[in-house]
Amino acid sequence: MRALRTPAKSLSPALPLLPLRRLLVVSRPALWINTVGTLVTGVWLTGRLYTLDAGVLALLLYLTLPFNLLIYGLNDLSDREEDARSSRKGGWQGARLTVAEAGPLLRATLLLNLPVLAALALLLPPAATALLLTAAALFAAYSLPPLRLKGRPVLDGLSNVAYALPLALPALALGTAVPWAPLLALMAYSVGKHAFDAAQDIPADRAAGTRTVATTLGVRGTAAYALAWFGLAGALLWPVSQATAAALWLSCGGMALALFFVPTPQRAARLYPLSIVTPWVVGAVAGVGLVYLLARGLWTGV
């Protein structure tokens, strides 16, 4: 019997990984719209309602679980102390990791990202590869030492322009013009949204000794700061789509004003679901108009 049991032991992994179900939770599927939706919009902005380009399709798959695991898995690993104090973590808004999960999560994140990034470098033009690696590096730098940009006020939010970079990837992959106005608008929106979302975490971040743009400015200051970025984002979009700019000002500007007049972390937490929905709202307005123009042959790219 001992001889029969020995092979079974040898099959057990020396370096375990987290189960797929747990990896999905850590990757926050409710937020995949920020990567997948941005890439699809970037494809449409090239003037193509759809594309069968192998590089773009590979990017679409990569920007689901692997890339979001890079974004949120590394963040959860570095924020275990803050997350332990945050009542909103432990569900769809973010995982609350145990000490035993740290190693398996890091290994899974590296395994699902490094080989795929290497393969994408063979499929994509150099400019697209460089932009993708820049986005990945910014997200890693946000969470990990020695830079850990999350703990560097203002730089923490500016690094979130990485969320906007997938918008330009299809143009670089397909050899068309980069949509600069929408790209810059999405960058501004991303900086503002980061600040707004951080306002609810002020008590937990302060307790953990983490300095962010929100802990530095306070709730009201953070609301005003986010409002300024949302205003800039809408202004950049106005020449391209007035309807999209108006949707951004109403949804994002409205929630920032609501927080400004009732500046408490509890108010920020209650408004956070609206913040999660804003990419869907603004994206729907932009997408409907863009698809209409594409279908009528009236849009050939920006």
BELVEN-V865751 format. One record per run of one state. SS is the DSSP state (helix for helix, strand for strand, loop for the rest). FROM is the first residue (numbers start at 1). TO is the last residue. Records with the same first field share a line. If there is no record, write none. Layout:
SS=FROM-TO ; FROM-TO
//
This chain:
loop=1-1 ; 11-19 ; 28-28 ; 32-32 ; 46-53 ; 63-64 ; 79-79 ; 86-90 ; 92-93 ; 95-98 ; 124-125 ; 144-148 ; 152-154 ; 175-179 ; 209-212 ; 239-241 ; 262-264 ; 296-302
helix=2-10 ; 20-27 ; 29-31 ; 33-45 ; 54-62 ; 65-78 ; 80-85 ; 99-123 ; 126-143 ; 149-151 ; 155-174 ; 180-208 ; 213-238 ; 242-261 ; 265-295
strand=91-91 ; 94-94
//
